[in-house]
Amino acid sequence: MRVAEEVRAHFVGRWFGSPATEAAIRGAEDALGEPLPPALRELYLAFNGFNGPIDAAFFWPLSAPEPGTGGLVEMNLFFRGNDLFPQELVAQCLFFGDNGIGPQWALHRDRPEQVIKWDARWGTEVEVSGATPLEAWLAEQRFYDEVAGE
């Protein structure tokens, strides 16, 4: 089963965006000045964002669908362009989603085999959330299930 199909199977009933086009991906890569990692590219070609529990933007769309909402490009440029955030960390990461209550997930250039979770309150500290975005999202789903008593 392809990863995108696995994600859809685990998050039935959640909102998934229409697949991104190659042109949209190239536009995002140009805006960011870097290529998307293969794992994220594969997911964007299947769906351009999806929401997890509590409608949290587990996987941000490539670009913000409307002003004031998060998109992969806008959020990464915001982190990288703001001295409030530890540039030694955020400049090395490509953030791609959040859990709806603060922390964001990212792929770090020096740790391509890990998905990290980071919150601005943590400074340069990060948590490892899994080896793939799906592993990170499933761990977060388990957290929400525990809180809800399911």
N, C-alpha and C positions, 0 to 999 in steps of 0.2 A: 504494500500500500504506500502510495506517495505521501510525503509529509503533510502536504496541504489537505489531503483526504483524511489523514489521521486527525488533524486539527479540527476539521469540520465534524468528524465522528465524535470527538470528545466534547465539543461545544455546540451540540444540537440546540437549535432554537435561538441562538445568538445572532446578532447582526454581523454580516460579512459584506464588505464592499465588493463591487464588481472588479474583475481582474484589471490590473494596471497594464498599460501598453508598454512596449519596448521604448517608445518615444517618451513616455512619462518617466520611465526609469532613467533613461539617459538624461532627461531634464533635471531630475533630482540629483543624479551623480554630478552633473555640471555645476549645479548650485552648491553642492557640498564640496566639490573639488576632490572627490574620491569615488571609486567604484563601490557599489553595494556588495557586501559579502554574498557568496553563492546561496547560502541558506536563506537570507532575506530576499534576494532576487527571486528565488523559486516561490516563496510565499506571496510576494507582490504580484507575480504573474498569475497566481491562483485567486487572490483576493486582495484588494487594496484597503487593508485595515479590517479589524474585527473587534467586537466588544465582548468582554468576558462578563463575570458576575457584576452585579450592580451597574451594568452598562459601562464599566471601566474600559478605557481604550487600551486593551491588552496589546494591540498591534495598530500603531498609528497609520493613517493613510499617508501616502508619500507627501502630499501637500495638504495644508489645512483646508477643509471643505468650506469654511467660512471664517471671517476674521474673528480672532479671539479663541479659536479652537486649535488644538495641537495637531501638527503634522510632522512627519519625520524631518523634512527640510527645516521648517520653521523652528522646531524645538532644538535641533542640533546647532543651528546658527545662533539661537538665543543663548544656549549654554556656552558656546565657544566665544561669543562676542560680549560676554558680561563678566567683568572682573569679580563679581560676587561669588563666582564659582571657581573651584580649583582648576585652573587651566592645565596644570600638569596631568590631571586626570581626564577632564572632559574633552581635551584636544585629541586624546588617544582613543576615544570611544565613539561608537555610533549608537546612539540611543534610539530605540524603536517602539517603545510602549511603556505603559505604566499600570499599576494595580488599582488606581482610583483613590488611593489614600496617601499618596506621597511618593514612594520610591519608583524609579524608572528602571527598565531593563536595557542593557547595552551589550554590544560585542566590543571587547577591548582588543586593540591591534596586537598587543603582546600576549594575549591569552585567547587565541582564536577557538580553542576547544572548550571554552567556558562562556556561559551567559552570566553576566554579573548584574547585580541589583544595587542601585545607588540612590541615596537621598541626599539632597543638598545639606541637610543638617549633619551628615556624617563626615563632612570634609572630604578627605581622600580615601576614607575607608569604604570598602565594598563587601558584599556578600556574594558567594557563588550560588546561583539559582539552578544550575543544571548544565548539561553539555549542549543543549539545543534550546531554541525558543519554546518548543513544545514542552520539554521537561520543566522549564521555568513556569510556563502557564499552568501546567497540571499541578505543580506544587502550590501555586497560588490558589487554584481551584480547591484543593484539599483544605487549605487554610480557611477559605470562605465557607466550605461545607462544615468544618469543625465549629466555626463561630455560629453558624445557623443551627447547629445541633443535628445535622443530617448524617 
